[in-house]
Amino acid sequence: GVPKNALSMTSLGYRQMIQYLDGEISLEKAIELIKRDTRHFAKRQLTWFRHDPNIQWVEKQGKSDTEVEAQLLQLVRQTLAQ
């Protein structure tokens, strides 16, 4: 019941699924396009965040979940203390 030109239909995956349902592309092609567009969106987000000086990255590699949680709590406490 939602019109194809509704703003919500511009979200990731909606356009491709409408194309599939309309018989314009195959399901496999729709999935391929959704995956590609999601990767592109994630890359744009990372680029945006990397240029924000207020972002503090926390590396997970080589750390337990408990260690990461402790680091995050420490960052939150430091931020709140400022």
PyMOL commands that place a pseudoatom at each C-alpha (Angstrom):
pseudoatom trace, name=CA, resn=GLY, resi=1, chain=A, elem=C, hetatm=0, pos=[0.000, 0.000, 0.000]
pseudoatom trace, name=CA, resn=VAL, resi=2, chain=A, elem=C, hetatm=0, pos=[3.001, 2.332, 0.033]
pseudoatom trace, name=CA, resn=PRO, resi=3, chain=A, elem=C, hetatm=0, pos=[3.523, 4.252, -3.213]
pseudoatom trace, name=CA, resn=LYS, resi=4, chain=A, elem=C, hetatm=0, pos=[6.751, 3.501, -5.098]
pseudoatom trace, name=CA, resn=ASN, resi=5, chain=A, elem=C, hetatm=0, pos=[7.766, 7.171, -4.996]
pseudoatom trace, name=CA, resn=ALA, resi=6, chain=A, elem=C, hetatm=0, pos=[7.428, 7.440, -1.188]
pseudoatom trace, name=CA, resn=LEU, resi=7, chain=A, elem=C, hetatm=0, pos=[10.541, 8.708, 0.582]
pseudoatom trace, name=CA, resn=SER, resi=8, chain=A, elem=C, hetatm=0, pos=[10.740, 5.504, 2.621]
pseudoatom trace, name=CA, resn=MET, resi=9, chain=A, elem=C, hetatm=0, pos=[11.223, 3.568, -0.614]
pseudoatom trace, name=CA, resn=THR, resi=10, chain=A, elem=C, hetatm=0, pos=[14.641, 5.185, -1.086]
pseudoatom trace, name=CA, resn=SER, resi=11, chain=A, elem=C, hetatm=0, pos=[16.084, 3.170, 1.819]
pseudoatom trace, name=CA, resn=LEU, resi=12, chain=A, elem=C, hetatm=0, pos=[18.682, 0.513, 1.141]
pseudoatom trace, name=CA, resn=GLY, resi=13, chain=A, elem=C, hetatm=0, pos=[17.182, -2.447, -0.680]
pseudoatom trace, name=CA, resn=TYR, resi=14, chain=A, elem=C, hetatm=0, pos=[13.705, -1.108, -1.348]
pseudoatom trace, name=CA, resn=ARG, resi=15, chain=A, elem=C, hetatm=0, pos=[14.340, 0.118, -4.882]
pseudoatom trace, name=CA, resn=GLN, resi=16, chain=A, elem=C, hetatm=0, pos=[15.920, -3.178, -5.894]
pseudoatom trace, name=CA, resn=MET, resi=17, chain=A, elem=C, hetatm=0, pos=[13.139, -5.258, -4.361]
pseudoatom trace, name=CA, resn=ILE, resi=18, chain=A, elem=C, hetatm=0, pos=[10.520, -3.193, -6.209]
pseudoatom trace, name=CA, resn=GLN, resi=19, chain=A, elem=C, hetatm=0, pos=[12.452, -3.774, -9.439]
pseudoatom trace, name=CA, resn=TYR, resi=20, chain=A, elem=C, hetatm=0, pos=[12.436, -7.501, -8.675]
pseudoatom trace, name=CA, resn=LEU, resi=21, chain=A, elem=C, hetatm=0, pos=[8.720, -7.571, -7.838]
pseudoatom trace, name=CA, resn=ASP, resi=22, chain=A, elem=C, hetatm=0, pos=[7.971, -5.639, -11.031]
pseudoatom trace, name=CA, resn=GLY, resi=23, chain=A, elem=C, hetatm=0, pos=[9.913, -8.258, -13.031]
pseudoatom trace, name=CA, resn=GLU, resi=24, chain=A, elem=C, hetatm=0, pos=[12.604, -5.779, -14.106]
pseudoatom trace, name=CA, resn=ILE, resi=25, chain=A, elem=C, hetatm=0, pos=[15.495, -7.736, -12.538]
pseudoatom trace, name=CA, resn=SER, resi=26, chain=A, elem=C, hetatm=0, pos=[16.047, -11.225, -11.142]
pseudoatom trace, name=CA, resn=LEU, resi=27, chain=A, elem=C, hetatm=0, pos=[16.130, -11.953, -7.426]
pseudoatom trace, name=CA, resn=GLU, resi=28, chain=A, elem=C, hetatm=0, pos=[19.834, -12.770, -7.728]
pseudoatom trace, name=CA, resn=LYS, resi=29, chain=A, elem=C, hetatm=0, pos=[20.496, -9.391, -9.359]
pseudoatom trace, name=CA, resn=ALA, resi=30, chain=A, elem=C, hetatm=0, pos=[18.458, -7.612, -6.668]
pseudoatom trace, name=CA, resn=ILE, resi=31, chain=A, elem=C, hetatm=0, pos=[20.502, -9.310, -3.948]
pseudoatom trace, name=CA, resn=GLU, resi=32, chain=A, elem=C, hetatm=0, pos=[23.752, -8.457, -5.733]
pseudoatom trace, name=CA, resn=LEU, resi=33, chain=A, elem=C, hetatm=0, pos=[22.738, -4.789, -6.042]
pseudoatom trace, name=CA, resn=ILE, resi=34, chain=A, elem=C, hetatm=0, pos=[21.601, -4.595, -2.416]
pseudoatom trace, name=CA, resn=LYS, resi=35, chain=A, elem=C, hetatm=0, pos=[24.919, -6.020, -1.225]
pseudoatom trace, name=CA, resn=ARG, resi=36, chain=A, elem=C, hetatm=0, pos=[26.874, -3.627, -3.443]
pseudoatom trace, name=CA, resn=ASP, resi=37, chain=A, elem=C, hetatm=0, pos=[24.877, -0.578, -2.381]
pseudoatom trace, name=CA, resn=THR, resi=38, chain=A, elem=C, hetatm=0, pos=[25.184, -1.549, 1.293]
pseudoatom trace, name=CA, resn=ARG, resi=39, chain=A, elem=C, hetatm=0, pos=[28.973, -1.816, 0.965]
pseudoatom trace, name=CA, resn=HIS, resi=40, chain=A, elem=C, hetatm=0, pos=[29.100, 1.599, -0.717]
pseudoatom trace, name=CA, resn=PHE, resi=41, chain=A, elem=C, hetatm=0, pos=[26.934, 3.116, 2.016]
pseudoatom trace, name=CA, resn=ALA, resi=42, chain=A, elem=C, hetatm=0, pos=[29.138, 1.643, 4.744]
pseudoatom trace, name=CA, resn=LYS, resi=43, chain=A, elem=C, hetatm=0, pos=[32.245, 2.990, 3.013]
pseudoatom trace, name=CA, resn=ARG, resi=44, chain=A, elem=C, hetatm=0, pos=[30.733, 6.488, 2.859]
pseudoatom trace, name=CA, resn=GLN, resi=45, chain=A, elem=C, hetatm=0, pos=[29.866, 6.276, 6.555]
pseudoatom trace, name=CA, resn=LEU, resi=46, chain=A, elem=C, hetatm=0, pos=[33.424, 5.264, 7.483]
pseudoatom trace, name=CA, resn=THR, resi=47, chain=A, elem=C, hetatm=0, pos=[34.828, 8.109, 5.383]
pseudoatom trace, name=CA, resn=TRP, resi=48, chain=A, elem=C, hetatm=0, pos=[32.499, 10.549, 7.151]
pseudoatom trace, name=CA, resn=PHE, resi=49, chain=A, elem=C, hetatm=0, pos=[33.395, 9.260, 10.630]
pseudoatom trace, name=CA, resn=ARG, resi=50, chain=A, elem=C, hetatm=0, pos=[37.151, 9.251, 9.923]
pseudoatom trace, name=CA, resn=HIS, resi=51, chain=A, elem=C, hetatm=0, pos=[37.011, 12.982, 9.243]
pseudoatom trace, name=CA, resn=ASP, resi=52, chain=A, elem=C, hetatm=0, pos=[35.151, 13.747, 12.481]
pseudoatom trace, name=CA, resn=PRO, resi=53, chain=A, elem=C, hetatm=0, pos=[37.709, 14.729, 15.133]
pseudoatom trace, name=CA, resn=ASN, resi=54, chain=A, elem=C, hetatm=0, pos=[35.234, 13.863, 17.911]
pseudoatom trace, name=CA, resn=ILE, resi=55, chain=A, elem=C, hetatm=0, pos=[35.103, 10.184, 16.998]
pseudoatom trace, name=CA, resn=GLN, resi=56, chain=A, elem=C, hetatm=0, pos=[37.241, 7.920, 19.171]
pseudoatom trace, name=CA, resn=TRP, resi=57, chain=A, elem=C, hetatm=0, pos=[37.855, 4.530, 17.587]
pseudoatom trace, name=CA, resn=VAL, resi=58, chain=A, elem=C, hetatm=0, pos=[38.103, 1.437, 19.769]
pseudoatom trace, name=CA, resn=GLU, resi=59, chain=A, elem=C, hetatm=0, pos=[39.948, -1.521, 18.304]
pseudoatom trace, name=CA, resn=LYS, resi=60, chain=A, elem=C, hetatm=0, pos=[38.459, -4.941, 19.070]
pseudoatom trace, name=CA, resn=GLN, resi=61, chain=A, elem=C, hetatm=0, pos=[41.192, -7.063, 17.509]
pseudoatom trace, name=CA, resn=GLY, resi=62, chain=A, elem=C, hetatm=0, pos=[43.077, -9.080, 20.117]
pseudoatom trace, name=CA, resn=LYS, resi=63, chain=A, elem=C, hetatm=0, pos=[40.838, -7.939, 22.994]
pseudoatom trace, name=CA, resn=SER, resi=64, chain=A, elem=C, hetatm=0, pos=[38.118, -9.757, 24.850]
pseudoatom trace, name=CA, resn=ASP, resi=65, chain=A, elem=C, hetatm=0, pos=[34.603, -8.352, 24.993]
pseudoatom trace, name=CA, resn=THR, resi=66, chain=A, elem=C, hetatm=0, pos=[35.219, -7.486, 28.642]
pseudoatom trace, name=CA, resn=GLU, resi=67, chain=A, elem=C, hetatm=0, pos=[38.349, -5.491, 27.752]
pseudoatom trace, name=CA, resn=VAL, resi=68, chain=A, elem=C, hetatm=0, pos=[36.492, -3.580, 25.033]
pseudoatom trace, name=CA, resn=GLU, resi=69, chain=A, elem=C, hetatm=0, pos=[33.607, -2.860, 27.403]
pseudoatom trace, name=CA, resn=ALA, resi=70, chain=A, elem=C, hetatm=0, pos=[36.045, -1.546, 30.022]
pseudoatom trace, name=CA, resn=GLN, resi=71, chain=A, elem=C, hetatm=0, pos=[37.689, 0.711, 27.440]
pseudoatom trace, name=CA, resn=LEU, resi=72, chain=A, elem=C, hetatm=0, pos=[34.328, 2.039, 26.290]
pseudoatom trace, name=CA, resn=LEU, resi=73, chain=A, elem=C, hetatm=0, pos=[33.222, 2.738, 29.854]
pseudoatom trace, name=CA, resn=GLN, resi=74, chain=A, elem=C, hetatm=0, pos=[36.471, 4.597, 30.482]
pseudoatom trace, name=CA, resn=LEU, resi=75, chain=A, elem=C, hetatm=0, pos=[35.905, 6.749, 27.363]
pseudoatom trace, name=CA, resn=VAL, resi=76, chain=A, elem=C, hetatm=0, pos=[32.326, 7.514, 28.433]
pseudoatom trace, name=CA, resn=ARG, resi=77, chain=A, elem=C, hetatm=0, pos=[33.444, 8.484, 31.948]
pseudoatom trace, name=CA, resn=GLN, resi=78, chain=A, elem=C, hetatm=0, pos=[36.180, 10.746, 30.521]
pseudoatom trace, name=CA, resn=THR, resi=79, chain=A, elem=C, hetatm=0, pos=[33.690, 12.398, 28.190]
pseudoatom trace, name=CA, resn=LEU, resi=80, chain=A, elem=C, hetatm=0, pos=[31.168, 12.975, 30.986]
pseudoatom trace, name=CA, resn=ALA, resi=81, chain=A, elem=C, hetatm=0, pos=[33.882, 14.410, 33.256]
pseudoatom trace, name=CA, resn=GLN, resi=82, chain=A, elem=C, hetatm=0, pos=[34.775, 17.096, 30.700]
for i in range(1, 82): cmd.bond("trace and resi %d" % i, "trace and resi %d" % (i + 1))
show_as sticks, trace
zoom trace
